[in-house]
């Protein structure tokens, strides 16, 4: 019985060694297919970020509303800031 267990352990060790060596041999030859190609930095459009003058949220300058040299995230905040300015 002990001999059977011994040979099972030897077989398992040989199998694990064979599988590890096979994976190592296959890894350098295979290109990383799982990861999609990353766009180059020049291909990514870099947009300046601005801060909403009312709530402070940061958003892309192209998405922001601009009035009186200030940026707003939405028309409601632009109106609220205008109303706050009128109260002063
Ligand atoms: Zn806002």
PDB file of the backbone (N, CA, C, O) and the ligand in Angstrom, with CONECT records:
HET     ZN  A 101       1
ATOM      1  N   UNK A   1       0.822  -1.204   0.000  1.00  0.00           N
ATOM      2  CA  UNK A   1       0.000   0.000   0.000  1.00  0.00           C
ATOM      3  C   UNK A   1       0.857   1.254   0.000  1.00  0.00           C
ATOM      4  O   UNK A   1       0.574   2.215  -0.715  1.00  0.00           O
ATOM      5  N   UNK A   2       1.923   1.233   0.824  1.00  0.00           N
ATOM      6  CA  UNK A   2       2.818   2.384   0.880  1.00  0.00           C
ATOM      7  C   UNK A   2       3.509   2.602  -0.460  1.00  0.00           C
ATOM      8  O   UNK A   2       3.769   3.734  -0.868  1.00  0.00           O
ATOM      9  N   UNK A   3       3.803   1.477  -1.146  1.00  0.00           N
ATOM     10  CA  UNK A   3       4.441   1.607  -2.456  1.00  0.00           C
ATOM     11  C   UNK A   3       3.512   2.266  -3.465  1.00  0.00           C
ATOM     12  O   UNK A   3       3.961   3.050  -4.301  1.00  0.00           O
ATOM     13  N   UNK A   4       2.215   1.951  -3.394  1.00  0.00           N
ATOM     14  CA  UNK A   4       1.231   2.541  -4.304  1.00  0.00           C
ATOM     15  C   UNK A   4       1.143   4.055  -4.098  1.00  0.00           C
ATOM     16  O   UNK A   4       1.116   4.826  -5.058  1.00  0.00           O
ATOM     17  N   UNK A   5       1.098   4.468  -2.817  1.00  0.00           N
ATOM     18  CA  UNK A   5       1.048   5.902  -2.498  1.00  0.00           C
ATOM     19  C   UNK A   5       2.307   6.584  -3.008  1.00  0.00           C
ATOM     20  O   UNK A   5       2.239   7.673  -3.578  1.00  0.00           O
ATOM     21  N   UNK A   6       3.468   5.942  -2.805  1.00  0.00           N
ATOM     22  CA  UNK A   6       4.740   6.493  -3.274  1.00  0.00           C
ATOM     23  C   UNK A   6       4.710   6.733  -4.783  1.00  0.00           C
ATOM     24  O   UNK A   6       5.102   7.802  -5.251  1.00  0.00           O
ATOM     25  N   UNK A   7       4.246   5.739  -5.543  1.00  0.00           N
ATOM     26  CA  UNK A   7       4.240   5.887  -6.993  1.00  0.00           C
ATOM     27  C   UNK A   7       3.192   6.906  -7.458  1.00  0.00           C
ATOM     28  O   UNK A   7       3.377   7.566  -8.480  1.00  0.00           O
ATOM     29  N   UNK A   8       2.088   7.032  -6.701  1.00  0.00           N
ATOM     30  CA  UNK A   8       1.113   8.062  -7.038  1.00  0.00           C
ATOM     31  C   UNK A   8       1.717   9.462  -6.830  1.00  0.00           C
ATOM     32  O   UNK A   8       1.507  10.365  -7.641  1.00  0.00           O
ATOM     33  N   UNK A   9       2.473   9.625  -5.727  1.00  0.00           N
ATOM     34  CA  UNK A   9       3.125  10.914  -5.474  1.00  0.00           C
ATOM     35  C   UNK A   9       4.172  11.223  -6.539  1.00  0.00           C
ATOM     36  O   UNK A   9       4.271  12.360  -7.002  1.00  0.00           O
ATOM     37  N   UNK A  10       4.951  10.220  -6.929  1.00  0.00           N
ATOM     38  CA  UNK A  10       5.963  10.411  -7.972  1.00  0.00           C
ATOM     39  C   UNK A  10       5.285  10.797  -9.287  1.00  0.00           C
ATOM     40  O   UNK A  10       5.757  11.682 -10.000  1.00  0.00           O
ATOM     41  N   UNK A  11       4.180  10.131  -9.598  1.00  0.00           N
ATOM     42  CA  UNK A  11       3.454  10.444 -10.830  1.00  0.00           C
ATOM     43  C   UNK A  11       2.900  11.848 -10.808  1.00  0.00           C
ATOM     44  O   UNK A  11       2.965  12.562 -11.809  1.00  0.00           O
ATOM     45  N   UNK A  12       2.349  12.257  -9.658  1.00  0.00           N
ATOM     46  CA  UNK A  12       1.812  13.606  -9.553  1.00  0.00           C
ATOM     47  C   UNK A  12       2.921  14.638  -9.691  1.00  0.00           C
ATOM     48  O   UNK A  12       2.733  15.661 -10.349  1.00  0.00           O
ATOM     49  N   UNK A  13       4.081  14.383  -9.076  1.00  0.00           N
ATOM     50  CA  UNK A  13       5.198  15.314  -9.163  1.00  0.00           C
ATOM     51  C   UNK A  13       5.695  15.434 -10.605  1.00  0.00           C
ATOM     52  O   UNK A  13       5.968  16.535 -11.083  1.00  0.00           O
ATOM     53  N   UNK A  14       5.810  14.305 -11.287  1.00  0.00           N
ATOM     54  CA  UNK A  14       6.261  14.330 -12.682  1.00  0.00           C
ATOM     55  C   UNK A  14       5.258  15.091 -13.545  1.00  0.00           C
ATOM     56  O   UNK A  14       5.645  15.865 -14.420  1.00  0.00           O
ATOM     57  N   UNK A  15       3.968  14.866 -13.295  1.00  0.00           N
ATOM     58  CA  UNK A  15       2.949  15.549 -14.080  1.00  0.00           C
ATOM     59  C   UNK A  15       3.013  17.061 -13.859  1.00  0.00           C
ATOM     60  O   UNK A  15       2.932  17.838 -14.810  1.00  0.00           O
ATOM     61  N   UNK A  16       3.160  17.472 -12.587  1.00  0.00           N
ATOM     62  CA  UNK A  16       3.228  18.909 -12.297  1.00  0.00           C
ATOM     63  C   UNK A  16       4.469  19.540 -12.926  1.00  0.00           C
ATOM     64  O   UNK A  16       4.405  20.643 -13.470  1.00  0.00           O
ATOM     65  N   UNK A  17       5.599  18.831 -12.849  1.00  0.00           N
ATOM     66  CA  UNK A  17       6.826  19.346 -13.450  1.00  0.00           C
ATOM     67  C   UNK A  17       6.672  19.484 -14.963  1.00  0.00           C
ATOM     68  O   UNK A  17       7.066  20.493 -15.548  1.00  0.00           O
ATOM     69  N   UNK A  18       6.095  18.462 -15.586  1.00  0.00           N
ATOM     70  CA  UNK A  18       5.888  18.488 -17.037  1.00  0.00           C
ATOM     71  C   UNK A  18       4.972  19.649 -17.434  1.00  0.00           C
ATOM     72  O   UNK A  18       5.229  20.340 -18.420  1.00  0.00           O
ATOM     73  N   UNK A  19       3.894  19.860 -16.652  1.00  0.00           N
ATOM     74  CA  UNK A  19       2.949  20.928 -16.980  1.00  0.00           C
ATOM     75  C   UNK A  19       3.608  22.303 -16.812  1.00  0.00           C
ATOM     76  O   UNK A  19       3.396  23.194 -17.635  1.00  0.00           O
ATOM     77  N   UNK A  20       4.404  22.478 -15.755  1.00  0.00           N
ATOM     78  CA  UNK A  20       5.083  23.753 -15.524  1.00  0.00           C
ATOM     79  C   UNK A  20       6.071  24.047 -16.644  1.00  0.00           C
ATOM     80  O   UNK A  20       6.124  25.166 -17.155  1.00  0.00           O
ATOM     81  N   UNK A  21       6.859  23.033 -17.028  1.00  0.00           N
ATOM     82  CA  UNK A  21       7.841  23.246 -18.090  1.00  0.00           C
ATOM     83  C   UNK A  21       7.151  23.548 -19.415  1.00  0.00           C
ATOM     84  O   UNK A  21       7.634  24.377 -20.186  1.00  0.00           O
ATOM     85  N   UNK A  22       6.028  22.886 -19.691  1.00  0.00           N
ATOM     86  CA  UNK A  22       5.313  23.129 -20.937  1.00  0.00           C
ATOM     87  C   UNK A  22       4.769  24.552 -20.971  1.00  0.00           C
ATOM     88  O   UNK A  22       4.816  25.208 -22.012  1.00  0.00           O
ATOM     89  N   UNK A  23       4.253  25.033 -19.844  1.00  0.00           N
ATOM     90  CA  UNK A  23       3.725  26.400 -19.800  1.00  0.00           C
ATOM     91  C   UNK A  23       4.834  27.419 -19.990  1.00  0.00           C
ATOM     92  O   UNK A  23       4.660  28.407 -20.704  1.00  0.00           O
ATOM     93  N   UNK A  24       5.989  27.178 -19.345  1.00  0.00           N
ATOM     94  CA  UNK A  24       7.105  28.119 -19.471  1.00  0.00           C
ATOM     95  C   UNK A  24       7.609  28.166 -20.899  1.00  0.00           C
ATOM     96  O   UNK A  24       7.986  29.229 -21.393  1.00  0.00           O
ATOM     97  N   UNK A  25       7.619  27.028 -21.562  1.00  0.00           N
ATOM     98  CA  UNK A  25       8.109  26.994 -22.940  1.00  0.00           C
ATOM     99  C   UNK A  25       7.136  27.691 -23.867  1.00  0.00           C
ATOM    100  O   UNK A  25       7.560  28.277 -24.863  1.00  0.00           O
ATOM    101  N   UNK A  26       5.850  27.648 -23.578  1.00  0.00           N
ATOM    102  CA  UNK A  26       4.858  28.229 -24.466  1.00  0.00           C
ATOM    103  C   UNK A  26       4.693  29.716 -24.236  1.00  0.00           C
ATOM    104  O   UNK A  26       4.275  30.423 -25.153  1.00  0.00           O
ATOM    105  N   UNK A  27       5.001  30.220 -23.059  1.00  0.00           N
ATOM    106  CA  UNK A  27       4.725  31.613 -22.728  1.00  0.00           C
ATOM    107  C   UNK A  27       5.481  32.619 -23.593  1.00  0.00           C
ATOM    108  O   UNK A  27       4.839  33.534 -24.109  1.00  0.00           O
ATOM    109  N   UNK A  28       6.820  32.516 -23.792  1.00  0.00           N
ATOM    110  CA  UNK A  28       7.486  33.573 -24.544  1.00  0.00           C
ATOM    111  C   UNK A  28       7.066  33.630 -26.010  1.00  0.00           C
ATOM    112  O   UNK A  28       7.091  34.702 -26.615  1.00  0.00           O
ATOM    113  N   UNK A  29       6.683  32.500 -26.585  1.00  0.00           N
ATOM    114  CA  UNK A  29       6.348  32.484 -28.003  1.00  0.00           C
ATOM    115  C   UNK A  29       4.978  33.093 -28.270  1.00  0.00           C
ATOM    116  O   UNK A  29       4.721  33.604 -29.359  1.00  0.00           O
ATOM    117  N   UNK A  30       4.088  33.036 -27.259  1.00  0.00           N
ATOM    118  CA  UNK A  30       2.736  33.515 -27.486  1.00  0.00           C
ATOM    119  C   UNK A  30       2.628  34.998 -27.175  1.00  0.00           C
ATOM    120  O   UNK A  30       3.087  35.438 -26.121  1.00  0.00           O
ATOM    121  N   UNK A  31       2.029  35.785 -28.076  1.00  0.00           N
ATOM    122  CA  UNK A  31       1.812  37.200 -27.778  1.00  0.00           C
ATOM    123  C   UNK A  31       0.692  37.348 -26.755  1.00  0.00           C
ATOM    124  O   UNK A  31      -0.181  36.483 -26.676  1.00  0.00           O
ATOM    125  N   UNK A  32       0.695  38.404 -25.986  1.00  0.00           N
ATOM    126  CA  UNK A  32      -0.386  38.597 -25.010  1.00  0.00           C
ATOM    127  C   UNK A  32      -1.693  38.919 -25.724  1.00  0.00           C
ATOM    128  O   UNK A  32      -1.987  40.074 -26.031  1.00  0.00           O
ATOM    129  N   UNK A  33      -2.468  37.871 -25.979  1.00  0.00           N
ATOM    130  CA  UNK A  33      -3.692  38.040 -26.769  1.00  0.00           C
ATOM    131  C   UNK A  33      -4.834  38.572 -25.931  1.00  0.00           C
ATOM    132  O   UNK A  33      -5.771  39.162 -26.469  1.00  0.00           O
ATOM    133  N   UNK A  34      -4.777  38.373 -24.610  1.00  0.00           N
ATOM    134  CA  UNK A  34      -5.902  38.768 -23.771  1.00  0.00           C
ATOM    135  C   UNK A  34      -6.030  40.287 -23.649  1.00  0.00           C
ATOM    136  O   UNK A  34      -7.138  40.821 -23.596  1.00  0.00           O
ATOM    137  N   UNK A  35      -4.877  40.985 -23.605  1.00  0.00           N
ATOM    138  CA  UNK A  35      -4.957  42.428 -23.407  1.00  0.00           C
ATOM    139  C   UNK A  35      -5.132  43.130 -24.749  1.00  0.00           C
ATOM    140  O   UNK A  35      -4.376  42.866 -25.684  1.00  0.00           O
ATOM    141  N   UNK A  36      -6.108  44.012 -24.856  1.00  0.00           N
ATOM    142  CA  UNK A  36      -6.285  44.753 -26.103  1.00  0.00           C
ATOM    143  C   UNK A  36      -5.154  45.757 -26.281  1.00  0.00           C
ATOM    144  O   UNK A  36      -4.563  46.196 -25.294  1.00  0.00           O
ATOM    145  N   UNK A  37      -4.846  46.124 -27.500  1.00  0.00           N
ATOM    146  CA  UNK A  37      -3.760  47.081 -27.707  1.00  0.00           C
ATOM    147  C   UNK A  37      -4.108  48.430 -27.100  1.00  0.00           C
ATOM    148  O   UNK A  37      -5.197  48.965 -27.308  1.00  0.00           O
ATOM    149  N   UNK A  38      -3.163  48.962 -26.351  1.00  0.00           N
ATOM    150  CA  UNK A  38      -3.406  50.259 -25.728  1.00  0.00           C
ATOM    151  C   UNK A  38      -3.192  51.368 -26.744  1.00  0.00           C
ATOM    152  O   UNK A  38      -2.239  51.314 -27.521  1.00  0.00           O
ATOM    153  N   UNK A  39      -4.049  52.359 -26.753  1.00  0.00           N
ATOM    154  CA  UNK A  39      -3.837  53.468 -27.681  1.00  0.00           C
ATOM    155  C   UNK A  39      -2.598  54.256 -27.276  1.00  0.00           C
ATOM    156  O   UNK A  39      -2.315  54.424 -26.090  1.00  0.00           O
ATOM    157  N   UNK A  40      -1.878  54.727 -28.255  1.00  0.00           N
ATOM    158  CA  UNK A  40      -0.689  55.512 -27.963  1.00  0.00           C
ATOM    159  C   UNK A  40      -1.110  56.829 -27.330  1.00  0.00           C
ATOM    160  O   UNK A  40      -2.226  57.296 -27.557  1.00  0.00           O
ATOM    161  N   UNK A  41      -0.233  57.431 -26.544  1.00  0.00           N
ATOM    162  CA  UNK A  41      -0.613  58.683 -25.873  1.00  0.00           C
ATOM    163  C   UNK A  41      -1.039  59.768 -26.849  1.00  0.00           C
ATOM    164  O   UNK A  41      -1.876  60.606 -26.512  1.00  0.00           O
ATOM    165  N   UNK A  42      -0.476  59.766 -28.057  1.00  0.00           N
ATOM    166  CA  UNK A  42      -0.858  60.805 -29.010  1.00  0.00           C
ATOM    167  C   UNK A  42      -2.250  60.546 -29.567  1.00  0.00           C
ATOM    168  O   UNK A  42      -2.918  61.476 -30.019  1.00  0.00           O
ATOM    169  N   UNK A  43      -2.709  59.258 -29.540  1.00  0.00           N
ATOM    170  CA  UNK A  43      -4.030  58.945 -30.068  1.00  0.00           C
ATOM    171  C   UNK A  43      -5.129  59.326 -29.090  1.00  0.00           C
ATOM    172  O   UNK A  43      -6.272  59.542 -29.492  1.00  0.00           O
ATOM    173  N   UNK A  44      -4.794  59.408 -27.815  1.00  0.00           N
ATOM    174  CA  UNK A  44      -5.792  59.771 -26.810  1.00  0.00           C
ATOM    175  C   UNK A  44      -5.916  61.285 -26.787  1.00  0.00           C
ATOM    176  O   UNK A  44      -4.926  62.004 -26.654  1.00  0.00           O
ATOM    177  N   UNK A  45      -7.143  61.751 -26.917  1.00  0.00           N
ATOM    178  CA  UNK A  45      -7.354  63.193 -26.894  1.00  0.00           C
ATOM    179  C   UNK A  45      -7.329  63.660 -25.443  1.00  0.00           C
ATOM    180  O   UNK A  45      -8.145  63.239 -24.622  1.00  0.00           O
ATOM    181  N   UNK A  46      -6.391  64.524 -25.152  1.00  0.00           N
ATOM    182  CA  UNK A  46      -6.260  65.051 -23.801  1.00  0.00           C
ATOM    183  C   UNK A  46      -7.075  66.320 -23.708  1.00  0.00           C
ATOM    184  O   UNK A  46      -6.865  67.270 -24.462  1.00  0.00           O
ATOM    185  N   UNK A  47      -8.018  66.321 -22.764  1.00  0.00           N
ATOM    186  CA  UNK A  47      -8.872  67.495 -22.601  1.00  0.00           C
ATOM    187  C   UNK A  47      -8.543  68.172 -21.283  1.00  0.00           C
ATOM    188  O   UNK A  47      -8.320  67.501 -20.275  1.00  0.00           O
ATOM    189  N   UNK A  48      -8.511  69.489 -21.286  1.00  0.00           N
ATOM    190  CA  UNK A  48      -8.324  70.182 -20.009  1.00  0.00           C
ATOM    191  C   UNK A  48      -9.557  70.025 -19.134  1.00  0.00           C
ATOM    192  O   UNK A  48     -10.689  69.996 -19.616  1.00  0.00           O
ATOM    193  N   UNK A  49      -9.306  69.924 -17.836  1.00  0.00           N
ATOM    194  CA  UNK A  49     -10.398  69.789 -16.871  1.00  0.00           C
ATOM    195  C   UNK A  49     -10.648  71.151 -16.224  1.00  0.00           C
ATOM    196  O   UNK A  49      -9.720  71.913 -15.954  1.00  0.00           O
ATOM    197  N   UNK A  50     -11.908  71.428 -15.988  1.00  0.00           N
ATOM    198  CA  UNK A  50     -12.279  72.668 -15.314  1.00  0.00           C
ATOM    199  C   UNK A  50     -13.155  72.319 -14.112  1.00  0.00           C
ATOM    200  O   UNK A  50     -13.645  71.195 -13.998  1.00  0.00           O
ATOM    201  N   UNK A  51     -13.345  73.272 -13.234  1.00  0.00           N
ATOM    202  CA  UNK A  51     -14.087  73.054 -11.995  1.00  0.00           C
ATOM    203  C   UNK A  51     -15.366  73.887 -12.058  1.00  0.00           C
ATOM    204  O   UNK A  51     -15.337  75.068 -12.402  1.00  0.00           O
ATOM    205  N   UNK A  52     -16.485  73.252 -11.719  1.00  0.00           N
ATOM    206  CA  UNK A  52     -17.747  73.982 -11.653  1.00  0.00           C
ATOM    207  C   UNK A  52     -17.635  75.032 -10.552  1.00  0.00           C
ATOM    208  O   UNK A  52     -17.257  74.726  -9.421  1.00  0.00           O
ATOM    209  N   UNK A  53     -17.969  76.277 -10.902  1.00  0.00           N
ATOM    210  CA  UNK A  53     -17.819  77.370  -9.943  1.00  0.00           C
ATOM    211  C   UNK A  53     -18.864  77.291  -8.832  1.00  0.00           C
ATOM    212  O   UNK A  53     -18.720  77.945  -7.799  1.00  0.00           O
ATOM    213  N   UNK A  54     -19.918  76.493  -9.036  1.00  0.00           N
ATOM    214  CA  UNK A  54     -20.975  76.419  -8.026  1.00  0.00           C
ATOM    215  C   UNK A  54     -20.790  75.222  -7.095  1.00  0.00           C
ATOM    216  O   UNK A  54     -20.782  75.384  -5.874  1.00  0.00           O
ATOM    217  N   UNK A  55     -20.641  74.018  -7.663  1.00  0.00           N
ATOM    218  CA  UNK A  55     -20.578  72.818  -6.817  1.00  0.00           C
ATOM    219  C   UNK A  55     -19.164  72.251  -6.699  1.00  0.00           C
ATOM    220  O   UNK A  55     -18.911  71.422  -5.825  1.00  0.00           O
ATOM    221  N   UNK A  56     -18.257  72.673  -7.544  1.00  0.00           N
ATOM    222  CA  UNK A  56     -16.881  72.237  -7.417  1.00  0.00           C
ATOM    223  C   UNK A  56     -16.543  70.949  -8.127  1.00  0.00           C
ATOM    224  O   UNK A  56     -15.414  70.470  -8.020  1.00  0.00           O
ATOM    225  N   UNK A  57     -17.493  70.369  -8.854  1.00  0.00           N
ATOM    226  CA  UNK A  57     -17.206  69.126  -9.566  1.00  0.00           C
ATOM    227  C   UNK A  57     -16.278  69.436 -10.742  1.00  0.00           C
ATOM    228  O   UNK A  57     -16.389  70.483 -11.380  1.00  0.00           O
ATOM    229  N   UNK A  58     -15.360  68.501 -11.017  1.00  0.00           N
ATOM    230  CA  UNK A  58     -14.444  68.670 -12.140  1.00  0.00           C
ATOM    231  C   UNK A  58     -15.014  67.964 -13.358  1.00  0.00           C
ATOM    232  O   UNK A  58     -15.517  66.845 -13.260  1.00  0.00           O
ATOM    233  N   UNK A  59     -14.933  68.625 -14.503  1.00  0.00           N
ATOM    234  CA  UNK A  59     -15.423  68.034 -15.742  1.00  0.00           C
ATOM    235  C   UNK A  59     -14.580  68.548 -16.901  1.00  0.00           C
ATOM    236  O   UNK A  59     -13.832  69.517 -16.766  1.00  0.00           O
ATOM    237  N   UNK A  60     -14.717  67.881 -18.038  1.00  0.00           N
ATOM    238  CA  UNK A  60     -13.953  68.282 -19.220  1.00  0.00           C
ATOM    239  C   UNK A  60     -14.418  69.657 -19.671  1.00  0.00           C
ATOM    240  O   UNK A  60     -15.602  69.983 -19.589  1.00  0.00           O
ATOM    241  N   UNK A  61     -13.481  70.455 -20.146  1.00  0.00           N
ATOM    242  CA  UNK A  61     -13.805  71.827 -20.543  1.00  0.00           C
ATOM    243  C   UNK A  61     -14.828  71.845 -21.672  1.00  0.00           C
ATOM    244  O   UNK A  61     -15.633  72.770 -21.775  1.00  0.00           O
ATOM    245  N   UNK A  62     -14.791  70.810 -22.523  1.00  0.00           N
ATOM    246  CA  UNK A  62     -15.733  70.784 -23.643  1.00  0.00           C
ATOM    247  C   UNK A  62     -17.157  70.501 -23.164  1.00  0.00           C
ATOM    248  O   UNK A  62     -18.114  70.838 -23.861  1.00  0.00           O
ATOM    249  N   UNK A  63     -17.317  69.890 -21.991  1.00  0.00           N
ATOM    250  CA  UNK A  63     -18.648  69.595 -21.444  1.00  0.00           C
ATOM    251  C   UNK A  63     -19.161  70.708 -20.547  1.00  0.00           C
ATOM    252  O   UNK A  63     -20.328  70.700 -20.155  1.00  0.00           O
ATOM    253  N   UNK A  64     -18.312  71.652 -20.222  1.00  0.00           N
ATOM    254  CA  UNK A  64     -18.698  72.670 -19.252  1.00  0.00           C
ATOM    255  C   UNK A  64     -19.393  73.830 -19.942  1.00  0.00           C
ATOM    256  O   UNK A  64     -19.143  74.114 -21.114  1.00  0.00           O
ATOM    257  N   UNK A  65     -20.269  74.496 -19.201  1.00  0.00           N
ATOM    258  CA  UNK A  65     -20.874  75.746 -19.649  1.00  0.00           C
ATOM    259  C   UNK A  65     -19.979  76.864 -19.147  1.00  0.00           C
ATOM    260  O   UNK A  65     -19.506  76.836 -18.011  1.00  0.00           O
ATOM    261  N   UNK A  66     -19.753  77.848 -20.006  1.00  0.00           N
ATOM    262  CA  UNK A  66     -18.861  78.930 -19.622  1.00  0.00           C
ATOM    263  C   UNK A  66     -19.624  80.236 -19.652  1.00  0.00           C
ATOM    264  O   UNK A  66     -20.293  80.552 -20.636  1.00  0.00           O
ATOM    265  N   UNK A  67     -19.524  80.994 -18.572  1.00  0.00           N
ATOM    266  CA  UNK A  67     -20.172  82.303 -18.513  1.00  0.00           C
ATOM    267  C   UNK A  67     -19.348  83.201 -17.617  1.00  0.00           C
ATOM    268  O   UNK A  67     -18.952  82.802 -16.522  1.00  0.00           O
ATOM    269  N   UNK A  68     -19.093  84.396 -18.071  1.00  0.00           N
ATOM    270  CA  UNK A  68     -18.347  85.405 -17.314  1.00  0.00           C
ATOM    271  C   UNK A  68     -16.984  84.876 -16.873  1.00  0.00           C
ATOM    272  O   UNK A  68     -16.507  85.204 -15.786  1.00  0.00           O
ATOM    273  N   UNK A  69     -16.359  84.055 -17.719  1.00  0.00           N
ATOM    274  CA  UNK A  69     -15.042  83.527 -17.390  1.00  0.00           C
ATOM    275  C   UNK A  69     -15.063  82.422 -16.353  1.00  0.00           C
ATOM    276  O   UNK A  69     -14.008  82.010 -15.870  1.00  0.00           O
ATOM    277  N   UNK A  70     -16.237  81.937 -16.002  1.00  0.00           N
ATOM    278  CA  UNK A  70     -16.348  80.841 -15.042  1.00  0.00           C
ATOM    279  C   UNK A  70     -16.966  79.638 -15.727  1.00  0.00           C
ATOM    280  O   UNK A  70     -17.637  79.764 -16.751  1.00  0.00           O
ATOM    281  N   UNK A  71     -16.728  78.461 -15.143  1.00  0.00           N
ATOM    282  CA  UNK A  71     -17.243  77.224 -15.714  1.00  0.00           C
ATOM    283  C   UNK A  71     -18.304  76.639 -14.799  1.00  0.00           C
ATOM    284  O   UNK A  71     -18.235  76.759 -13.576  1.00  0.00           O
ATOM    285  N   UNK A  72     -19.311  75.988 -15.437  1.00  0.00           N
ATOM    286  CA  UNK A  72     -20.392  75.370 -14.671  1.00  0.00           C
ATOM    287  C   UNK A  72     -20.679  73.992 -15.262  1.00  0.00           C
ATOM    288  O   UNK A  72     -20.484  73.762 -16.456  1.00  0.00           O
ATOM    289  N   UNK A  73     -21.146  73.076 -14.406  1.00  0.00           N
ATOM    290  CA  UNK A  73     -21.408  71.714 -14.864  1.00  0.00           C
ATOM    291  C   UNK A  73     -22.770  71.607 -15.537  1.00  0.00           C
ATOM    292  O   UNK A  73     -22.977  70.705 -16.349  1.00  0.00           O
ATOM    293  N   UNK A  74     -23.705  72.501 -15.224  1.00  0.00           N
ATOM    294  CA  UNK A  74     -25.042  72.433 -15.814  1.00  0.00           C
ATOM    295  C   UNK A  74     -25.674  73.822 -15.756  1.00  0.00           C
ATOM    296  O   UNK A  74     -25.170  74.731 -15.096  1.00  0.00           O
ATOM    297  N   UNK A  75     -26.791  73.957 -16.467  1.00  0.00           N
ATOM    298  CA  UNK A  75     -27.463  75.257 -16.520  1.00  0.00           C
ATOM    299  C   UNK A  75     -28.019  75.646 -15.154  1.00  0.00           C
ATOM    300  O   UNK A  75     -28.058  76.827 -14.810  1.00  0.00           O
ATOM    301  N   UNK A  76     -28.452  74.648 -14.371  1.00  0.00           N
ATOM    302  CA  UNK A  76     -29.005  74.948 -13.049  1.00  0.00           C
ATOM    303  C   UNK A  76     -27.948  75.596 -12.155  1.00  0.00           C
ATOM    304  O   UNK A  76     -28.240  76.537 -11.418  1.00  0.00           O
ATOM    305  N   UNK A  77     -26.716  75.082 -12.228  1.00  0.00           N
ATOM    306  CA  UNK A  77     -25.667  75.667 -11.391  1.00  0.00           C
ATOM    307  C   UNK A  77     -25.232  77.020 -11.927  1.00  0.00           C
ATOM    308  O   UNK A  77     -24.842  77.905 -11.165  1.00  0.00           O
ATOM    309  N   UNK A  78     -25.302  77.176 -13.244  1.00  0.00           N
ATOM    310  CA  UNK A  78     -24.982  78.489 -13.805  1.00  0.00           C
ATOM    311  C   UNK A  78     -26.001  79.513 -13.319  1.00  0.00           C
ATOM    312  O   UNK A  78     -25.637  80.625 -12.934  1.00  0.00           O
ATOM    313  N   UNK A  79     -27.303  79.128 -13.337  1.00  0.00           N
ATOM    314  CA  UNK A  79     -28.356  80.032 -12.879  1.00  0.00           C
ATOM    315  C   UNK A  79     -28.241  80.281 -11.381  1.00  0.00           C
ATOM    316  O   UNK A  79     -28.439  81.406 -10.922  1.00  0.00           O
ATOM    317  N   UNK A  80     -27.921  79.236 -10.612  1.00  0.00           N
ATOM    318  CA  UNK A  80     -27.797  79.398  -9.160  1.00  0.00           C
ATOM    319  C   UNK A  80     -26.637  80.331  -8.820  1.00  0.00           C
ATOM    320  O   UNK A  80     -26.742  81.157  -7.912  1.00  0.00           O
ATOM    321  N   UNK A  81     -25.536  80.197  -9.549  1.00  0.00           N
ATOM    322  CA  UNK A  81     -24.400  81.066  -9.293  1.00  0.00           C
ATOM    323  C   UNK A  81     -24.733  82.501  -9.677  1.00  0.00           C
ATOM    324  O   UNK A  81     -24.314  83.439  -8.998  1.00  0.00           O
ATOM    325  N   UNK A  82     -25.490  82.679 -10.773  1.00  0.00           N
ATOM    326  CA  UNK A  82     -25.889  84.029 -11.197  1.00  0.00           C
ATOM    327  C   UNK A  82     -26.830  84.643 -10.163  1.00  0.00           C
ATOM    328  O   UNK A  82     -26.744  85.834  -9.864  1.00  0.00           O
ATOM    329  N   UNK A  83     -27.728  83.819  -9.620  1.00  0.00           N
ATOM    330  CA  UNK A  83     -28.652  84.331  -8.609  1.00  0.00           C
ATOM    331  C   UNK A  83     -27.898  84.693  -7.332  1.00  0.00           C
ATOM    332  O   UNK A  83     -28.202  85.706  -6.701  1.00  0.00           O
ATOM    333  N   UNK A  84     -26.916  83.874  -6.947  1.00  0.00           N
ATOM    334  CA  UNK A  84     -26.131  84.164  -5.745  1.00  0.00           C
ATOM    335  C   UNK A  84     -25.329  85.439  -5.933  1.00  0.00           C
ATOM    336  O   UNK A  84     -25.162  86.230  -5.005  1.00  0.00           O
ATOM    337  N   UNK A  85     -24.833  85.625  -7.161  1.00  0.00           N
ATOM    338  CA  UNK A  85     -24.064  86.827  -7.448  1.00  0.00           C
ATOM    339  C   UNK A  85     -24.979  88.070  -7.386  1.00  0.00           C
ATOM    340  O   UNK A  85     -24.553  89.137  -6.944  1.00  0.00           O
ATOM    341  N   UNK A  86     -26.251  87.915  -7.840  1.00  0.00           N
ATOM    342  CA  UNK A  86     -27.174  89.057  -7.857  1.00  0.00           C
ATOM    343  C   UNK A  86     -27.591  89.439  -6.439  1.00  0.00           C
ATOM    344  O   UNK A  86     -27.901  90.599  -6.165  1.00  0.00           O
ATOM    345  N   UNK A  87     -27.595  88.443  -5.533  1.00  0.00           N
ATOM    346  CA  UNK A  87     -28.010  88.732  -4.148  1.00  0.00           C
ATOM    347  C   UNK A  87     -26.950  89.564  -3.412  1.00  0.00           C
ATOM    348  O   UNK A  87     -27.275  90.339  -2.513  1.00  0.00           O
ATOM    349  N   UNK A  88     -25.698  89.397  -3.799  1.00  0.00           N
ATOM    350  CA  UNK A  88     -24.637  90.100  -3.086  1.00  0.00           C
ATOM    351  C   UNK A  88     -24.716  91.590  -3.275  1.00  0.00           C
ATOM    352  O   UNK A  88     -23.889  92.325  -2.735  1.00  0.00           O
TER     353      UNK A  88
HETATM  354 ZN    ZN A 101     -21.985  72.236 -10.606  1.00  0.00          ZN
END
